[in-house]
Amino acid sequence: MNFTDRKGLIRHSLILLCITVAGLIASLFYIDLALAHLFSRPELEKVYYYSREITNVGYSIHYFLLALIGIVFSWLVYPRSQYLKLKITAAQNMNIYQWSVFSVRALLFIGISLNILKFIIGRQRPHSAAEFFNLNFEMFTFNSHWHSFPSGHSQVMFTVATIALLIWPKQKYIFLSLAGIFALTRITIHQHFLSDILAGGMIGHLLTLWLYQLWPPKLAN
């Protein structure tokens, strides 16, 4: 799809919202508990330990730092490129700067919005719930054990994947697939239910696209 086309983005958003709502309903009543119990089996213990390492990819600090490196490069390193013999044009440097600023903007805005939702909804995480029961809620609490919905790691991964596909649209399925794989590790370590993942991923993807539509980076031609 053309992400500069508002009609196309509205259509994409509505379709994804419908699919996600259907997935949330199915997950809440049929899949969340089944998956939580599946990954508690002793024979899948290795999956847990591998996932504990892989899931750290979803920390937003990695991508804030990467974006800040891009900003610092554009401000401080590129002006000295003649001495460093860097083969980067002024237009390319401008695009590095603009995408870096957009990444900080997206991660910050969407992350704050998602954490407000977590605070309001107050869903208990599977690892702290008896028998992984998935319908425990305690609204307006600062206790992180009740901040399961939506998944923050999933939001970060799909925000980053969406920024990447905006830059390299031909690889969009690769980026979205990788984001999905990393997000699913939140289920295998009992930090989130599938429904948390679906909601977090949708929020990360759609809000990034809408932010790009409403406040895009000013790219050089």
Sequence and secondary structure as in RCSB ss.txt:
>XXXX:A:sequence
MNFTDRKGLIRHSLILLCITVAGLIASLFYIDLALAHLFSRPELEKVYYYSREITNVGYSIHYFLLALIGIVFSW
LVYPRSQYLKLKITAAQNMNIYQWSVFSVRALLFIGISLNILKFIIGRQRPHSAAEFFNLNFEMFTFNSHWHSFP
SGHSQVMFTVATIALLIWPKQKYIFLSLAGIFALTRITIHQHFLSDILAGGMIGHLLTLWLYQLWPPKLAN
>XXXX:A:secstr
  TT HHHHHHHHHHHHHHHHHHHHHIIIIIHHHHHHHTTSGGGHHHHHHHHHHGGGG HHHHHHHHHHHHHIII
IIGGGHHHHT    HHHHHHHHHHHHHHHHHHHHHHHHHHHHHHHH B  GGGSGGG S  B  S   GGG  SS
 HHHHHHHHHHHHHHHHSGGGHHHHHHHHHHHHHHHHHTTS  HHHHHHHHHHHHHHHHHHHHHS      
